[in-house]
């Protein structure tokens, strides 16, 4: 599992000295949100949520006595660019951060390393990081039912270890995560040549139009998608009340037939914890 257990906690730390735990996530298909919320719930402190999926127009400064949990889905081994743009507006004054990436049982490649670099550049101190598995948003036959019971147990364990580390955090000390998996330069982002579209079940309600993070769905014809704008985040599929939207087409079906068998072997969560 890759857990590094934390020792020598400051048991004199009073939980009443804590302020807030900020959940900051980019989660178009809601899987990342689900995992981030579970982590926050396990910590039992005051939670503030910041969903940056549809952008983050303001700036946010996090004080050093608050904890931030950043969550992103992995897109082709990278942090989604929209999440990068949003996180640039969120700054920390040596505030501790927990980094979480969620992927569909293929690989998280450079995403967690990139998230670590982004958080550090914005003034945060990463004290823990984890990569967890959820059902694949583009190829839903992969990782069906994830996170499952075993995953949830590992998420719970991870959250408890993170919270204990947060309890002993001192902004005047130096913290260093174990080497997070990833490479420099980061892998080049790629996209498939297919996008979600609607079918005859579409009733023109406009949900997908208003909820698309990149405005890739025209209001005049919500069954179609602008391939140049679409980031294949599957938000329109997840939120469509008529279940009209899906990935379709000959190319998609060909790739899916090859992808699913290759990704059938179960991947397990991987976590990294600071040592004290």
C-alpha positions in Angstrom: 0.0 0.0 0.0 2.9 2.3 0.5 1.9 3.8 3.9 4.6 5.5 5.9 3.3 5.6 9.4 3.8 8.8 11.4 5.4 8.8 14.8 6.4 11.2 17.6 3.2 13.2 17.5 2.8 16.2 19.6 0.2 14.9 22.0 0.0 18.3 23.9 -1.6 19.9 20.8 -5.2 21.0 21.5 -7.7 20.4 18.8 -9.5 23.6 19.9 -6.5 25.5 18.5 -7.5 24.3 15.0 -9.4 26.5 12.7 -10.7 25.1 9.5 -10.2 22.3 7.0 -10.6 23.5 3.5 -11.7 21.0 0.8 -10.6 22.4 -2.5 -11.4 20.3 -5.5 -11.9 20.1 -9.3 -14.4 17.3 -9.8 -16.5 17.4 -13.0 -17.8 13.8 -12.7 -18.1 14.1 -8.9 -15.8 11.1 -8.1 -13.0 13.3 -6.7 -15.5 15.2 -4.6 -16.8 12.0 -3.1 -13.4 10.9 -2.0 -12.3 14.4 -0.8 -15.5 14.7 1.3 -14.9 11.3 2.9 -11.4 12.3 3.9 -12.7 15.6 5.4 -15.5 13.8 7.2 -13.1 11.4 8.9 -11.2 14.4 10.4 -14.2 15.7 12.4 -13.3 19.4 12.2 -15.0 22.4 10.7 -15.1 21.9 6.9 -15.2 24.6 4.3 -15.7 23.5 0.7 -14.4 25.2 -2.4 -15.5 23.5 -5.7 -13.4 25.0 -8.5 -14.8 22.9 -11.3 -16.7 25.8 -12.8 -13.8 28.2 -12.2 -12.6 30.2 -9.2 -13.1 33.9 -9.9 -11.8 35.2 -6.5 -8.6 34.8 -4.6 -8.3 32.8 -1.3 -5.6 33.1 1.3 -5.2 30.2 3.7 -3.7 30.8 7.1 -1.0 28.6 8.5 -3.3 27.1 11.2 -5.8 25.8 8.6 -5.4 22.5 6.7 -6.1 22.3 3.0 -7.0 19.2 1.1 -6.5 19.6 -2.6 -8.3 17.1 -4.9 -8.1 16.5 -8.7 -8.9 13.8 -11.2 -6.0 12.7 -13.4 -6.3 13.7 -17.0 -3.8 11.8 -19.2 -1.3 11.6 -16.3 -1.5 15.3 -15.5 -3.4 17.9 -13.4 -6.3 19.3 -15.5 -5.3 22.8 -16.8 -8.6 24.3 -15.4 -7.6 23.1 -11.9 -4.1 24.5 -12.4 -5.6 27.9 -13.3 -7.9 27.8 -10.2 -5.3 26.7 -7.8 -3.1 29.6 -8.8 -5.6 31.9 -7.1 -5.3 30.1 -3.8 -2.3 30.9 -1.6 -1.0 29.5 1.7 1.1 31.1 4.4 3.0 27.9 5.1 -0.4 26.2 5.6 -0.2 22.4 5.6 -1.7 20.6 2.6 -2.9 17.1 1.8 -2.8 16.3 -1.9 -5.1 13.8 -3.5 -5.4 12.6 -7.1 -8.1 10.2 -8.3 -7.7 8.1 -11.4 -9.5 5.4 -13.3 -7.2 2.4 -12.7 -4.7 3.2 -15.5 -2.0 5.3 -14.0 -1.6 8.6 -12.2 1.7 9.2 -14.0 3.0 12.8 -13.1 -0.3 14.2 -11.7 0.5 13.9 -8.0 4.1 15.2 -8.5 2.7 18.2 -10.5 0.1 18.8 -7.8 2.9 18.8 -5.2 4.9 21.4 -7.2 1.8 23.6 -7.7 1.0 23.6 -4.0 4.5 24.4 -2.9 4.8 27.2 -5.4 1.6 28.7 -3.9 3.0 28.7 -0.4 1.6 25.4 1.0 3.6 22.7 2.8 2.5 19.2 1.6 2.4 16.9 4.6 0.7 13.9 2.9 -0.4 12.8 -0.6 -2.5 10.0 -1.9 -3.6 8.5 -5.2 -6.9 6.7 -5.1 -9.0 4.8 -7.7 -12.5 5.6 -9.0 -14.6 4.3 -11.9 -13.1 5.6 -15.2 -15.1 8.6 -16.4 -14.5 8.0 -20.1 -14.5 4.1 -20.1 -17.0 3.3 -17.4 -16.4 -0.5 -17.7 -13.1 0.1 -16.0 -12.9 0.2 -12.2 -16.6 -0.4 -11.8 -17.7 0.0 -8.2 -14.5 1.9 -7.1 -14.0 3.2 -4.6 -15.2 -0.1 -3.0 -15.2 -1.2 0.6 -11.5 -1.9 0.7 -10.8 1.5 -0.9 -12.9 3.3 1.7 -11.0 1.6 4.5 -7.8 2.8 3.1 -9.2 6.3 2.6 -10.3 6.3 6.2 -6.9 5.2 7.4 -5.2 7.8 5.2 -7.5 10.6 6.6 -6.8 9.6 10.2 -3.0 9.6 9.6 -3.2 13.0 7.9 -5.2 14.4 10.8 -2.7 13.3 13.4 0.0 14.8 11.3 -2.0 18.0 11.1 -2.3 18.0 14.9 1.4 18.1 15.3 2.2 20.5 12.4 4.5 23.4 13.2 5.0 26.0 10.4 8.5 26.7 11.8 9.7 23.2 11.1 10.8 21.7 7.9 8.7 18.9 6.3 9.5 16.8 3.3 7.3 14.2 1.6 8.9 10.9 0.5 9.6 11.0 -3.2 6.3 11.3 -5.0 6.0 9.2 -8.1 6.4 11.2 -11.3 8.9 12.5 -13.8 10.4 15.7 -15.2 9.5 17.0 -17.6 5.8 16.1 -17.1 4.3 14.0 -19.8 2.6 15.9 -22.7 -1.2 16.1 -22.2 -3.2 14.2 -24.8 -6.8 13.8 -25.7 -8.8 11.3 -27.6 -10.5 12.2 -30.9 -14.0 11.7 -29.4 -16.4 13.8 -27.3 -19.7 13.2 -25.5 -22.9 13.8 -27.5 -26.6 13.6 -26.8 -29.2 11.3 -28.4 -32.9 11.4 -28.9 -33.5 11.4 -25.1 -32.3 15.0 -24.9 -35.2 17.3 -24.0 -33.2 20.5 -24.4 -33.2 21.3 -20.7 -29.8 23.0 -20.9 -28.2 21.4 -17.8 -25.2 20.3 -19.8 -24.9 23.7 -21.4 -24.8 25.6 -18.1 -22.6 23.0 -16.3 -19.9 22.6 -19.0 -16.6 24.0 -17.6 -15.4 25.1 -21.0 -18.7 26.1 -22.7 -18.2 23.4 -25.3 -22.0 22.7 -25.7 -24.0 25.2 -27.7 -27.4 26.2 -26.3 -28.8 26.1 -29.8 -28.1 22.4 -30.2 -27.1 20.7 -26.9 -26.8 17.3 -28.6 -23.5 18.3 -30.1 -20.1 19.2 -28.6 -17.3 21.5 -29.8 -14.3 19.1 -30.0 -11.9 22.0 -29.8 -13.3 23.2 -26.4 -14.2 19.9 -24.8 -11.8 18.4 -22.2 -13.6 15.0 -22.0 -14.3 15.6 -18.3 -17.7 13.7 -18.5 -19.5 16.3 -16.4 -22.3 16.5 -19.0 -22.7 12.8 -18.8 -22.8 12.7 -15.0 -25.3 15.6 -14.7 -27.7 14.9 -17.6 -31.1 14.2 -16.1 -32.2 12.2 -19.1 -29.0 10.1 -19.4 -28.8 11.3 -23.0 -25.1 12.2 -23.1 -22.4 9.6 -23.6 -19.2 9.0 -25.5 -20.1 7.4 -28.8 -18.8 6.7 -32.2 -16.7 4.1 -34.1 -13.3 5.5 -32.8 -14.5 5.5 -29.2 -15.8 2.0 -29.4 -12.6 0.8 -30.9 -10.5 2.4 -28.2 -12.8 1.2 -25.5 -12.6 -2.4 -26.7 -8.8 -2.3 -26.4 -8.5 -0.2 -23.3 -10.8 -2.1 -20.9 -9.0 -5.4 -21.0 -5.6 -3.8 -20.6 -6.8 -2.0 -17.5 -8.6 -4.9 -15.8 -5.9 -5.6 -13.2 -6.8 -4.0 -10.0 -4.6 -1.0 -8.9 -4.4 -0.1 -5.2 -4.2 3.3 -3.5 -0.7 4.7 -3.0 0.1 7.2 -0.2 3.0 9.3 0.9 3.3 10.7 4.4 5.8 13.1 6.0 8.0 11.7 8.6 8.5 13.6 11.8 
